[in-house]
Amino acid sequence: MPETDATPDVPQMPKTGVREFTAQSIGGGLALLLGLLGLLVGAGLVAVGAGLDSAGAKAALITVGIVLAIAAFFAMCGLNMVAPGEARVVQLFGRYRGTIRTDGLRWVNPLTSRTKVSTRVRNHETAVLKVNDAYGNPIELAAVVVWKVEDTAQATFEVDDFLEFVSTQTEAAVRHIAIEYPYDAHEEEGLSLRGNAEEITEKLAVELHARVEAAGVQIIESRFTHLAYAPEIASAMLQRQQAGAVVAARRQIVDGAVGMVEAALARISEQDIVELDEERKAAMVSNLLVVLCGDRAAQPVLNTGTLYQ
């Protein structure tokens, strides 16, 4: 079994080749107004040209009107509605040209393609996974991860599908943490999944961050939502835990009883109530421990003789 206090192995992901930057865009209100104006002017030129008698002027006005209307409509194809919590990844002929994060109506080059990426905070909860802990005991555990897309360029270009990537890497990290630590540590100084939830959660967050950093994803929080022994050994482990609890309780009772006996002997000696030799002290200690450590109430016995008869 590896050292329980060691930091879990962090996977080495490939270095990213692209980083997010702001795309060049302008307010969409002015672009929309100019586009509508171009459509109206183009339609007007077509209407005026259709009413002319000269064939040359008629053909020229109609041609200019149609071209202007088509150009205005094509320019309006560059308009984008960006809602809060969303971004648009802009590409021009396969090249990354930046990301639009400003919400509202924005306009970019109509020749570009714009991919919508949500930057809202998301939850991912794993299914209940069955793995073996560091001691080889089968356990069941599940975790929930709170995350969001931090770098839209990496999320789009560095991985094939960042949603599936986060899901798979989360499950891999949970499984790796589970096999690194036991459910319950036999040594008091060792870390365990049940007894050191905060420390294990921090290690899980560190490993998750290393695994999904290449996809431009930020891990906000990670927690175990389910942790238990597998059904086939749950009853046996429950008996072990109960036995450990009984031993701990007995140890605490004995420690308290010994302290009370010491205090009683000290008080008797200080106040000189009665002089006790070693044999009487031993008998008194035995009787007090039986009374204080017994499961049932003590039955008093009246001694009409002496200790030595």
KETI-863945 format. One record per residue: x, y, z of N, C-alpha, C in turn; residue in three letters. Coordinates in pm, whole numbers, padded with zeros to 5 digits. Atoms other than C-alpha are relative to their C-alpha. Last residue first. Example, Ala and Ser with C-alpha at 12.3 -4.5 7.8 and 13.67 -1.06 7.14 Angstrom:
# KETI-863945
[pt [-00082 -00119 -00006] [01367 -00106 00714] [-00077 00109 00073] SER]
[pt [00089 -00119 00000] [01230 -00450 00780] [00090 00120 00000] ALA]
This chain:
# KETI-863945
[pt [00074 00115 -00052] [-01111 -01336 05864] [-00113 -00038 -00093] GLN]
[pt [-00091 00114 -00012] [-00836 -01102 05734] [-00070 -00124 00054] TYR]
[pt [-00058 00034 00130] [-01062 -00829 05596] [00080 -00129 00006] LEU]
[pt [-00108 -00089 00041] [-01263 -00827 05914] [00054 -00047 -00133] THR]
[pt [-00129 00031 -00062] [-01597 -00970 06002] [00103 00102 -00038] GLY]
[pt [00010 -00012 -00145] [-01951 -00854 05948] [00129 -00033 00071] THR]
[pt [-00104 00081 -00062] [-01896 -00786 05575] [-00004 00021 00150] ASN]
[pt [-00036 -00050 -00134] [-02219 -00656 05419] [00099 -00098 00062] LEU]
[pt [-00024 00113 -00090] [-02236 -00727 05046] [00050 00056 00132] VAL]
[pt [-00079 -00022 -00121] [-02382 -00462 04812] [00007 -00127 00085] PRO]
[pt [00079 00050 -00112] [-02497 -00580 04468] [00081 00015 00128] GLN]
[pt [-00066 00087 -00097] [-02335 -00366 04198] [-00096 -00040 00111] ALA]
[pt [-00014 -00064 -00131] [-02549 -00230 03916] [00059 -00100 00100] ALA]
[pt [00120 00002 -00083] [-02482 -00396 03585] [00027 00069 00132] ARG]
[pt [00116 -00034 00082] [-02231 -00336 03306] [-00128 00010 00083] ASP]
[pt [00098 00103 00027] [-01937 -00328 03547] [-00116 00050 -00084] GLY]
[pt [-00014 00053 00136] [-01652 -00079 03512] [-00105 -00104 -00034] CYS]
[pt [-00001 -00106 00101] [-01728 00146 03812] [00003 -00055 -00142] LEU]
[pt [00122 -00081 -00003] [-01838 -00124 04055] [-00004 00098 -00116] VAL]
[pt [00113 00086 00035] [-01568 -00375 03961] [-00129 00080 -00007] VAL]
[pt [-00007 00025 00144] [-01306 -00100 03958] [-00115 -00090 -00045] LEU]
[pt [00041 -00120 00073] [-01415 00017 04305] [00002 -00023 -00151] LEU]
[pt [00144 -00021 -00013] [-01400 -00334 04450] [-00049 00121 -00079] ASN]
[pt [00072 00105 00072] [-01056 -00408 04311] [-00150 00021 00006] SER]
[pt [-00014 -00028 00144] [-00916 -00072 04424] [-00077 -00103 -00081] VAL]
[pt [00086 -00115 00031] [-01054 -00128 04775] [00004 00033 -00149] MET]
[pt [00140 00043 -00005] [-00906 -00477 04794] [-00094 00114 -00036] ALA]
[pt [00025 00087 00116] [-00568 -00353 04674] [-00145 -00046 -00003] ALA]
[pt [00007 -00085 00120] [-00575 -00065 04923] [-00031 -00085 -00124] LYS]
[pt [00131 -00065 -00002] [-00659 -00308 05203] [-00017 00092 -00122] ARG]
[pt [00101 00101 00030] [-00363 -00526 05106] [-00139 00060 -00002] GLU]
[pt [-00001 00033 00143] [-00128 -00228 05083] [-00109 -00101 -00036] GLU]
[pt [-00125 00061 00043] [-00219 -00092 05426] [-00013 -00042 -00147] ASP]
[pt [00010 00119 00085] [-00500 00152 05474] [00139 -00053 -00030] LEU]
[pt [-00133 00041 00041] [-00527 00403 05757] [-00010 -00133 -00073] GLU]
[pt [-00034 00132 -00051] [-00870 00556 05774] [00137 -00036 -00053] VAL]
[pt [00127 00060 -00041] [-01010 00905 05730] [00025 -00136 00062] ILE]
[pt [-00031 00097 -00105] [-00668 01070 05725] [-00128 -00063 00056] ASP]
[pt [00087 -00030 -00114] [-00803 01364 05523] [00018 -00099 00115] GLN]
[pt [-00015 -00139 -00041] [-00512 01350 05275] [-00080 00030 00128] GLU]
[pt [-00132 -00021 -00060] [-00496 00968 05258] [00016 00143 00051] SER]
[pt [-00004 00075 -00126] [-00868 00924 05206] [00133 00023 00071] ILE]
[pt [00084 -00069 -00099] [-00869 01201 04945] [00005 -00068 00135] ARG]
[pt [-00067 -00123 -00039] [-00574 01048 04757] [-00080 00076 00105] ALA]
[pt [-00111 00034 -00089] [-00731 00703 04760] [00073 00125 00047] LEU]
[pt [00055 00048 -00127] [-01056 00840 04620] [00112 -00034 00098] ALA]
[pt [00050 -00115 -00076] [-00878 01047 04350] [-00054 -00044 00135] ALA]
[pt [-00115 -00079 -00046] [-00676 00748 04236] [-00046 00118 00083] GLU]
[pt [-00062 00074 -00109] [-00992 00537 04223] [00120 00076 00056] VAL]
[pt [00085 -00014 -00118] [-01171 00804 04018] [00059 -00075 00120] MET]
[pt [-00012 -00136 -00054] [-00883 00826 03773] [-00082 00021 00125] GLY]
[pt [-00131 -00010 -00063] [-00874 00449 03733] [00022 00139 00059] VAL]
[pt [00006 00071 -00127] [-01248 00448 03667] [00133 00007 00074] ALA]
[pt [00075 -00080 -00098] [-01221 00718 03401] [-00004 -00067 00136] GLY]
[pt [-00079 -00119 -00031] [-00946 00535 03215] [-00069 00087 00105] ASP]
[pt [-00110 00041 -00087] [-01140 00210 03243] [00085 00120 00038] VAL]
[pt [00055 00030 -00132] [-01456 00370 03104] [00111 -00037 00098] ILE]
[pt [00033 -00127 -00064] [-01262 00529 02815] [-00057 -00023 00141] GLN]
[pt [-00125 -00068 -00035] [-01103 00197 02727] [-00026 00132 00072] ARG]
[pt [-00057 00066 -00117] [-01439 00025 02743] [00129 00068 00045] ARG]
[pt [00082 -00038 -00115] [-01589 00282 02505] [00054 -00062 00128] ALA]
[pt [-00028 -00138 -00033] [-01301 00240 02261] [-00079 00046 00122] ALA]
[pt [-00134 -00007 -00060] [-01332 -00138 02274] [00034 00143 00040] VAL]
[pt [00009 00057 -00135] [-01708 -00118 02218] [00135 00008 00070] VAL]
[pt [00068 -00097 -00086] [-01662 00121 01924] [-00011 -00050 00144] ALA]
[pt [-00092 -00109 -00029] [-01403 -00107 01768] [-00062 00105 00091] GLY]
[pt [-00099 00050 -00095] [-01637 -00402 01803] [00101 00108 00036] ALA]
[pt [00063 00009 -00131] [-01915 -00201 01641] [00097 -00051 00105] GLN]
[pt [00014 -00135 -00054] [-01687 -00104 01355] [-00065 -00001 00137] GLN]
[pt [-00133 -00048 -00037] [-01586 -00466 01304] [-00006 00140 00059] ARG]
[pt [-00037 00068 -00124] [-01949 -00578 01314] [00139 00045 00048] GLN]
[pt [00080 -00062 -00106] [-02033 -00314 01054] [00031 -00065 00134] LEU]
[pt [-00067 -00123 -00038] [-01743 -00436 00840] [-00078 00074 00109] MET]
[pt [-00123 00034 -00071] [-01888 -00786 00839] [00073 00125 00048] ALA]
[pt [00035 00052 -00132] [-02236 -00659 00754] [00125 -00034 00081] SER]
[pt [00048 -00106 -00088] [-02110 -00436 00470] [-00029 -00051 00140] ALA]
[pt [-00082 -00003 -00121] [-01896 -00705 00310] [-00051 00102 00099] ILE]
[pt [-00046 00134 -00037] [-02124 -00821 00025] [00087 -00001 00126] GLU]
[pt [00096 00081 -00077] [-02316 -00491 00019] [00054 -00134 00047] PRO]
[pt [00084 00076 00091] [-02010 -00285 -00084] [-00092 -00093 00079] ALA]
[pt [-00052 00131 00038] [-01883 -00057 00189] [-00097 -00066 -00097] TYR]
[pt [00043 00113 -00082] [-02011 00297 00183] [00073 -00125 -00046] ALA]
[pt [-00117 00075 -00041] [-01941 00644 00046] [-00045 -00110 00095] LEU]
[pt [00035 00135 -00046] [-02194 00853 -00144] [00129 -00073 00031] HIS]
[pt [00142 00004 -00035] [-02195 01226 -00218] [-00045 -00136 00051] THR]
[pt [00055 00135 00005] [-01821 01284 -00220] [-00146 00005 00045] PHE]
[pt [00040 00064 -00126] [-01746 01648 -00289] [-00044 -00143 -00026] ARG]
[pt [00025 00143 00018] [-01579 01860 -00556] [-00026 -00061 00136] SER]
[pt [00012 00080 -00122] [-01577 02237 -00586] [-00023 -00145 -00038] GLU]
[pt [00038 -00089 -00109] [-01498 02510 -00839] [-00008 -00076 00132] ILE]
[pt [00071 00075 -00102] [-01305 02307 -01096] [-00028 00094 00118] ILE]
[pt [-00033 -00034 -00138] [-01213 02533 -01388] [-00086 -00081 00096] GLN]
[pt [00108 00014 -00098] [-01220 02391 -01740] [00052 00034 00139] VAL]
[pt [00043 -00134 -00036] [-00992 02503 -02023] [-00113 00003 00101] GLY]
[pt [00126 -00032 00068] [-00977 02152 -02168] [-00051 00138 00037] ALA]
[pt [-00025 -00008 00144] [-00607 02110 -02077] [-00125 00037 -00078] ALA]
[pt [-00057 -00132 00032] [-00692 02195 -01716] [00023 00015 -00149] GLU]
[pt [00088 -00074 00092] [-00922 01893 -01696] [00055 00137 -00037] VAL]
[pt [00053 00081 00110] [-00683 01635 -01546] [-00078 00082 -00102] ARG]
[pt [-00108 00039 00090] [-00471 01868 -01333] [-00053 -00076 -00122] ALA]
[pt [-00050 -00120 00067] [-00780 02032 -01183] [00110 -00036 -00100] HIS]
[pt [00097 -00038 00102] [-00933 01692 -01109] [00049 00122 -00078] LEU]
[pt [-00013 00093 00112] [-00616 01581 -00930] [-00098 00034 -00112] GLU]
[pt [-00130 -00021 00065] [-00609 01890 -00711] [00016 -00090 -00121] VAL]
[pt [00008 -00125 00077] [-00984 01868 -00638] [00131 00028 -00074] ALA]
[pt [00083 00026 00117] [-00951 01502 -00536] [-00009 00124 -00088] LEU]
[pt [-00084 00075 00093] [-00662 01590 -00305] [-00077 -00034 -00127] LYS]
[pt [-00100 -00092 00055] [-00876 01857 -00142] [00089 -00070 -00101] GLU]
[pt [00068 -00085 00097] [-01163 01610 -00105] [00096 00100 -00062] THR]
[pt [00016 00078 00123] [-00929 01359 00061] [-00069 00083 -00109] ILE]
[pt [-00131 00016 00063] [-00823 01619 00317] [-00010 -00077 -00132] GLU]
[pt [-00045 -00130 00050] [-01182 01720 00391] [00134 -00012 -00072] GLU]
[pt [00074 -00040 00121] [-01313 01362 00414] [00053 00131 -00058] ALA]
[pt [-00069 -00122 00043] [-01047 01244 00656] [-00063 00051 -00129] ASN]
[pt [-00044 -00082 -00113] [-01226 00976 00861] [00064 00131 -00038] GLY]
[pt [00109 -00036 -00091] [-01435 00816 00589] [00044 00097 00109] ARG]
[pt [00108 -00065 00073] [-01187 00811 00302] [-00111 00047 00094] LEU]
[pt [00103 00093 00045] [-00892 00736 00527] [-00112 00078 -00066] SER]
[pt [00120 -00061 00057] [-00563 00909 00605] [-00098 -00108 -00044] LEU]
[pt [00026 00016 00142] [-00314 00737 00833] [-00128 00067 -00044] GLY]
[pt [-00052 -00114 00076] [-00203 00875 01171] [-00029 -00011 -00149] GLU]
[pt [00064 -00125 -00039] [-00431 00646 01374] [00047 00117 -00084] GLU]
[pt [-00090 -00083 -00079] [-00328 00334 01186] [-00064 00135 00028] GLU]
[pt [-00032 00078 -00119] [-00597 00089 01075] [00096 00076 00091] HIS]
[pt [-00142 00025 -00021] [-00737 00349 00836] [00021 -00080 00128] ALA]
[pt [-00035 -00030 -00139] [-01103 00319 00739] [00145 -00037 00019] ASP]
[pt [00128 -00052 -00052] [-01215 00334 00373] [00017 00042 00146] TYR]
[pt [00097 00098 -00052] [-00854 00295 00268] [-00129 00067 00043] PRO]
[pt [00024 -00013 -00144] [-00668 00542 00046] [-00101 -00106 00045] TYR]
[pt [-00118 -00050 -00069] [-00505 00525 -00299] [-00016 -00001 00150] GLU]
[pt [-00096 00109 -00016] [-00768 00299 -00457] [00127 00045 00071] ILE]
[pt [00056 00110 -00080] [-01046 00550 -00393] [00102 -00111 00021] ALA]
[pt [-00004 -00038 -00141] [-00842 00849 -00515] [-00047 -00116 00088] ILE]
[pt [-00140 -00003 -00042] [-00781 00676 -00848] [00014 00038 00146] HIS]
[pt [-00050 00136 -00013] [-01148 00583 -00890] [00144 -00001 00051] ARG]
[pt [00066 00059 -00117] [-01260 00939 -00818] [00050 -00143 00021] VAL]
[pt [-00060 -00058 -00120] [-01002 01078 -01062] [-00061 -00060 00126] ALA]
[pt [-00136 00054 -00015] [-01107 00839 -01341] [00065 00053 00128] ALA]
[pt [00010 00139 -00043] [-01476 00922 -01290] [00137 -00061 00023] GLU]
[pt [00051 -00001 -00138] [-01401 01294 -01308] [-00010 -00142 00054] THR]
[pt [-00111 -00031 -00089] [-01183 01242 -01616] [-00044 00006 00146] GLN]
[pt [-00092 00114 -00007] [-01466 01066 -01800] [00114 00025 00097] THR]
[pt [00066 00115 -00060] [-01729 01329 -01720] [00096 -00117 00018] SER]
[pt [00013 -00027 -00143] [-01498 01622 -01790] [-00063 -00119 00071] VAL]
[pt [-00135 00001 -00058] [-01402 01475 -02129] [-00006 00022 00151] PHE]
[pt [-00038 00140 -00020] [-01763 01396 -02219] [00137 -00011 00066] GLU]
[pt [00096 00054 -00096] [-01856 01761 -02167] [00033 -00147 00031] LEU]
[pt [-00042 -00032 -00136] [-01533 01882 -02332] [-00100 -00051 00104] PHE]
[pt [00129 -00037 -00059] [-01601 01694 -02654] [00026 00028 00147] ASP]
[pt [00104 00030 00099] [-01302 01646 -02887] [-00137 00045 00049] ASP]
[pt [00062 00131 -00023] [-01048 01819 -02668] [-00114 -00017 -00099] VAL]
[pt [-00097 00090 -00061] [-00798 02100 -02734] [-00056 -00140 00026] GLU]
[pt [-00101 00053 00091] [-01006 02294 -02989] [00094 -00103 00063] PHE]
[pt [00047 00030 00135] [-01338 02386 -02829] [00102 -00076 -00082] THR]
[pt [00114 00092 -00005] [-01264 02370 -02455] [-00045 -00041 -00138] ALA]
[pt [-00048 00131 -00037] [-00920 02524 -02516] [-00115 -00102 00002] GLN]
[pt [-00082 00049 00112] [-01071 02817 -02705] [00053 -00140 00030] ALA]
[pt [00085 00059 00104] [-01349 02862 -02450] [00080 -00054 -00117] THR]
[pt [-00064 -00037 00127] [-01108 02911 -02160] [-00078 -00069 -00112] ASP]
[pt [-00079 -00120 -00023] [-01280 02911 -01817] [00062 00052 -00130] GLU]
[pt [-00099 -00021 00105] [-01559 02661 -01882] [00069 00134 00024] VAL]
[pt [00043 -00087 00109] [-01738 02584 -01557] [00114 00013 -00100] LYS]
[pt [-00102 -00048 00092] [-01722 02332 -01275] [-00061 00096 -00102] TRP]
[pt [00050 -00128 00048] [-01902 02190 -00972] [00110 00063 -00086] VAL]
[pt [-00102 -00100 00036] [-01816 01824 -00923] [-00071 00123 -00054] VAL]
[pt [00057 -00107 00080] [-02034 01566 -00747] [00108 00107 -00019] VAL]
[pt [-00045 -00136 -00027] [-01894 01237 -00620] [-00076 00097 -00090] ALA]
[pt [00041 -00091 00107] [-01995 00874 -00590] [00041 00140 00041] ALA]
[pt [-00010 -00143 -00021] [-01865 00586 -00381] [-00045 00075 -00124] LEU]
[pt [00080 -00076 00096] [-01909 00214 -00331] [00014 00148 00032] GLU]
[pt [00080 -00110 -00052] [-01650 -00001 -00157] [-00078 00064 -00113] ILE]
[pt [00090 -00062 00099] [-01482 -00335 -00217] [-00087 00106 00065] PRO]
[pt [00141 00019 -00033] [-01204 -00394 00039] [-00087 00066 -00107] ASN]
[pt [00062 00102 00083] [-00856 -00430 -00111] [-00146 -00026 00030] GLY]
[pt [-00011 00128 -00068] [-00677 -00244 00168] [-00063 -00114 -00080] TYR]
[pt [-00142 00034 -00013] [-00616 00062 -00053] [00022 -00133 00071] ALA]
[pt [-00080 -00102 -00065] [-00983 00068 -00155] [00144 -00049 00016] ASP]
[pt [-00069 00054 -00117] [-01142 -00159 -00414] [00086 00109 00062] ASN]
[pt [-00144 00016 00014] [-01392 -00002 -00654] [00054 -00066 00127] VAL]
[pt [-00044 00107 -00089] [-01768 00014 -00712] [00147 -00027 -00027] LYS]
[pt [-00109 00082 00051] [-01879 00346 -00860] [00039 -00105 00104] LEU]
[pt [-00060 00070 -00114] [-02217 00506 -00785] [00102 -00100 -00055] VAL]
[pt [00079 00114 -00047] [-02276 00726 -01089] [00071 -00063 00119] ALA]
[pt [-00035 00132 00052] [-02091 01053 -01111] [-00101 -00105 00046] THR]
[pt [00002 00101 -00105] [-02253 01387 -01049] [00027 -00137 -00062] GLU]
[pt [-00012 00135 00056] [-02163 01676 -01277] [00008 -00097 00116] HIS]
[pt [-00019 00112 -00094] [-02283 02022 -01188] [00016 -00128 -00079] ASN]
[pt [00070 00126 00023] [-02244 02328 -01409] [00031 -00099 00112] ARG]
[pt [-00046 00100 -00095] [-02154 02696 -01369] [-00085 -00126 -00016] VAL]
[pt [00070 00005 -00128] [-02233 02894 -01682] [00060 -00109 00089] ARG]
[pt [-00097 -00026 -00107] [-01976 02951 -01956] [-00067 00001 00137] THR]
[pt [00056 -00048 -00127] [-02188 02794 -02231] [00112 00016 00102] SER]
[pt [-00054 00073 -00115] [-02017 02767 -02568] [-00057 00062 00126] VAL]
[pt [00047 -00042 -00132] [-02183 02871 -02894] [00057 -00092 00107] LYS]
[pt [00044 00115 -00079] [-01977 02820 -03208] [-00039 00047 00139] THR]
[pt [00006 -00031 -00144] [-01950 03108 -03454] [-00060 -00120 00074] ARG]
[pt [00095 00090 -00067] [-01839 03054 -03813] [00008 00028 00150] SER]
[pt [-00046 00084 -00111] [-01676 03343 -03996] [-00110 -00093 00047] THR]
[pt [-00064 00119 00053] [-01766 03479 -04339] [00045 -00097 00109] LEU]
[pt [00100 00105 00033] [-02017 03719 -04180] [00061 -00125 -00060] PRO]
[pt [-00012 00033 00142] [-01731 03914 -04017] [-00098 -00112 -00035] ASN]
[pt [-00135 00038 00041] [-01856 04005 -03674] [-00002 -00027 -00150] VAL]
[pt [-00020 00026 00143] [-02161 04183 -03531] [00146 -00033 -00024] TRP]
[pt [-00134 -00032 00050] [-02283 04179 -03172] [00010 -00038 -00147] ARG]
[pt [-00008 00019 00145] [-02632 04190 -03014] [00135 00048 -00049] LEU]
[pt [00078 -00091 00083] [-02616 04150 -02638] [00013 -00036 -00147] GLY]
[pt [00138 00041 00027] [-02359 03990 -02411] [-00074 00109 -00077] ASP]
[pt [00088 -00113 -00029] [-01989 04061 -02444] [-00143 -00038 -00037] THR]
[pt [00062 00021 -00131] [-01810 03723 -02438] [-00096 00113 00038] ARG]
[pt [00089 -00110 -00038] [-01711 03701 -02805] [-00065 -00036 00133] ILE]
[pt [00125 00038 -00067] [-01415 03470 -02856] [-00077 00126 00037] THR]
[pt [00035 -00062 -00126] [-01119 03502 -03092] [-00135 -00047 00053] GLY]
[pt [-00008 -00146 00008] [-01018 03446 -03452] [-00046 00069 00127] ARG]
[pt [00066 -00060 -00116] [-00937 03073 -03445] [00022 00150 -00002] TYR]
[pt [-00089 -00064 -00097] [-00843 02962 -03794] [-00080 00064 00112] ARG]
[pt [-00072 00097 -00083] [-01049 02708 -03989] [00093 00060 00103] GLY]
[pt [-00067 00097 00086] [-01158 02947 -04266] [00089 -00096 00082] PHE]
[pt [00000 -00048 00138] [-01242 03215 -04011] [00084 -00095 -00083] LEU]
[pt [-00100 00059 00088] [-01337 03087 -03668] [-00017 00057 -00139] GLN]
[pt [00002 -00045 00139] [-01519 03269 -03386] [00115 -00066 -00077] VAL]
[pt [-00135 00025 00049] [-01597 03103 -03052] [00000 00024 -00151] VAL]
[pt [-00006 00044 00139] [-01918 03263 -02920] [00147 -00014 -00041] ARG]
[pt [-00107 -00057 00079] [-01976 03292 -02547] [-00008 -00057 -00141] ALA]
[pt [-00034 00069 00124] [-02260 03231 -02305] [00114 00072 -00070] GLU]
[pt [-00040 00136 -00028] [-02334 03317 -01942] [00029 -00082 -00123] GLY]
[pt [-00090 00008 -00117] [-02531 03626 -02035] [00031 -00145 00034] PRO]
[pt [00070 -00010 -00128] [-02685 03581 -02383] [00101 00000 00115] ALA]
[pt [-00081 00061 -00105] [-02497 03655 -02706] [-00071 00024 00133] VAL]
[pt [00061 -00027 -00131] [-02723 03723 -03007] [00080 -00077 00105] MET]
[pt [00005 00108 -00098] [-02506 03730 -03317] [-00069 00049 00126] ASN]
[pt [00058 -00036 -00129] [-02518 03940 -03634] [-00009 -00122 00091] LEU]
[pt [-00104 -00010 -00101] [-02277 03846 -03916] [-00053 00038 00137] GLY]
[pt [-00030 00136 -00048] [-02563 03725 -04135] [00110 00000 00105] CYS]
[pt [00080 00025 -00121] [-02669 04092 -04153] [00020 -00143 00052] MET]
[pt [-00063 -00068 -00114] [-02381 04153 -04395] [-00077 -00026 00129] ALA]
[pt [-00121 00074 -00035] [-02517 03889 -04631] [00069 00063 00120] PHE]
[pt [00042 00123 -00067] [-02861 04052 -04623] [00121 -00083 00043] PHE]
[pt [00053 -00035 -00132] [-02711 04393 -04698] [-00043 -00125 00077] ALA]
[pt [-00113 -00038 -00085] [-02498 04252 -04981] [-00047 00034 00141] ALA]
[pt [-00073 00124 -00036] [-02802 04073 -05130] [00118 00031 00093] ILE]
[pt [00083 00076 -00094] [-03008 04391 -05110] [00071 -00128 00043] ALA]
[pt [-00001 -00069 -00129] [-02731 04599 -05267] [-00081 -00078 00104] LEU]
[pt [-00133 00019 -00059] [-02682 04346 -05550] [00007 00064 00138] VAL]
[pt [-00012 00140 -00043] [-03056 04337 -05617] [00134 -00026 00068] ILE]
[pt [00089 00025 -00115] [-03083 04717 -05619] [00011 -00142 00051] GLY]
[pt [-00060 -00062 -00119] [-02777 04760 -05841] [-00086 -00027 00123] VAL]
[pt [-00121 00077 -00037] [-02915 04508 -06092] [00065 00056 00126] THR]
[pt [00043 00128 -00058] [-03261 04667 -06090] [00120 -00083 00044] ILE]
[pt [00056 -00023 -00133] [-03114 05013 -06136] [-00043 -00131 00066] LEU]
[pt [-00105 -00043 -00093] [-02887 04903 -06423] [-00055 00016 00141] ALA]
[pt [-00082 00116 -00035] [-03156 04701 -06603] [00106 00038 00102] ALA]
[pt [00082 00095 -00074] [-03401 04992 -06593] [00083 -00120 00046] LYS]
[pt [00012 -00051 -00136] [-03138 05244 -06698] [-00079 -00096 00087] ALA]
[pt [-00131 -00002 -00063] [-03050 05035 -07002] [-00007 00045 00143] GLY]
[pt [-00041 00136 -00032] [-03411 04947 -07096] [00134 -00002 00072] ALA]
[pt [-00127 00030 00065] [-03535 05303 -07077] [00049 -00137 00045] SER]
[pt [00024 00047 00137] [-03902 05307 -06984] [00129 -00039 -00069] ASP]
[pt [-00062 -00078 00106] [-03853 05326 -06608] [-00028 -00062 -00137] LEU]
[pt [00093 -00097 00059] [-04103 05177 -06359] [00060 00082 -00111] GLY]
[pt [00107 00070 00071] [-03906 04860 -06285] [-00096 00097 -00065] ALA]
[pt [-00048 00049 00130] [-03601 05068 -06206] [-00109 -00070 -00077] GLY]
[pt [-00014 -00115 00092] [-03786 05257 -05934] [00043 -00047 -00138] VAL]
[pt [00133 -00051 00032] [-03906 04933 -05768] [00009 00117 -00097] ALA]
[pt [00066 00096 00089] [-03562 04771 -05790] [-00137 00051 -00042] VAL]
[pt [-00063 -00010 00132] [-03400 05085 -05652] [-00065 -00098 -00098] LEU]
[pt [00045 -00123 00066] [-03651 05092 -05365] [00059 00015 -00139] GLY]
[pt [00137 00022 00048] [-03589 04725 -05279] [-00053 00124 -00071] ALA]
[pt [-00003 00093 00112] [-03215 04793 -05267] [-00138 -00027 -00055] GLY]
[pt [-00051 -00073 00117] [-03265 05102 -05053] [00003 -00092 -00122] VAL]
[pt [00102 -00093 00046] [-03490 04911 -04814] [00046 00075 -00124] LEU]
[pt [00110 00076 00060] [-03248 04619 -04789] [-00108 00093 -00056] LEU]
[pt [-00045 00051 00129] [-02954 04854 -04735] [-00109 -00080 -00070] GLY]
[pt [-00001 -00113 00093] [-03143 05039 -04461] [00044 -00045 -00139] LEU]
[pt [00138 -00026 00037] [-03219 04707 -04289] [-00009 00116 -00100] LEU]
[pt [00047 00109 00083] [-02850 04620 -04301] [-00143 00020 -00045] GLY]
[pt [-00056 -00016 00134] [-02745 04961 -04176] [-00046 -00112 -00093] LEU]
[pt [00061 -00117 00064] [-02983 04938 -03881] [00050 00019 -00142] LEU]
[pt [00138 00036 00036] [-02873 04585 -03795] [-00069 00115 -00072] LEU]
[pt [-00006 00091 00115] [-02506 04686 -03808] [-00139 -00041 -00044] ALA]
[pt [-00033 -00078 00119] [-02575 04986 -03583] [00005 -00089 -00124] LEU]
[pt [00110 -00092 00030] [-02753 04771 -03328] [00025 00080 -00126] GLY]
[pt [00087 00049 00104] [-02501 04486 -03345] [-00113 00095 -00036] GLY]
[pt [00138 00007 -00045] [-02229 04660 -03156] [-00094 -00037 -00113] GLY]
[pt [00058 -00132 -00024] [-01890 04580 -03301] [-00144 -00020 00048] ILE]
[pt [00142 -00009 00030] [-01671 04273 -03300] [-00047 00141 00031] SER]
[pt [00038 -00134 00043] [-01306 04181 -03294] [-00147 -00001 -00041] GLN]
[pt [00021 -00018 00144] [-01261 03859 -03101] [-00039 00144 -00031] ALA]
[pt [00125 -00067 00038] [-01123 03860 -02748] [-00007 00019 -00151] THR]
[pt [-00015 -00146 00004] [-00854 03606 -02668] [-00128 00059 -00058] PHE]
[pt [00112 -00087 00033] [-00864 03241 -02559] [00045 00146 -00005] GLU]
[pt [00056 -00069 -00116] [-00549 03035 -02566] [-00110 00096 -00047] ARG]
[pt [00081 -00117 00032] [-00427 02778 -02816] [-00057 00057 00129] VAL]
[pt [-00056 -00076 00111] [-00155 02513 -02812] [-00078 00125 -00034] GLY]
[pt [00101 -00054 00092] [-00222 02355 -02474] [00067 00086 -00106] THR]
[pt [00010 -00145 -00006] [00046 02145 -02311] [-00097 00051 -00107] LYS]
[pt [-00077 -00074 00101] [-00024 01774 -02291] [-00022 00150 00012] PRO]
[pt [00075 -00021 00122] [-00157 01636 -01959] [00084 00079 -00101] MET]
[pt [-00060 -00103 00083] [00072 01500 -01691] [-00077 00009 -00132] GLN]
[pt [-00033 00034 00138] [-00134 01304 -01441] [00055 00120 -00075] PRO]
[pt [00074 -00091 00086] [-00108 01401 -01072] [00037 -00030 -00144] VAL]
[pt [-00065 -00028 00128] [-00002 01117 -00847] [-00091 00086 -00086] ASP]
[pt [00031 00092 00108] [-00165 01149 -00507] [00067 00041 -00130] PRO]
[pt [00091 -00064 00094] [00021 01350 -00244] [-00029 -00094 -00115] THR]
[pt [-00060 -00053 00121] [00173 01125 00015] [-00106 00062 -00089] ALA]
[pt [-00011 -00145 -00010] [00025 01090 00363] [00063 00061 -00124] ASP]
[pt [00131 -00065 -00004] [-00114 00742 00305] [00011 00152 00007] THR]
[pt [00006 -00082 -00119] [00215 00598 00190] [-00127 00083 -00002] GLU]
[pt [-00081 -00119 00002] [00141 00348 -00081] [-00013 00076 00130] PRO]
[pt [00085 -00119 00000] [00000 00000 00000] [00088 00124 00000] MET]
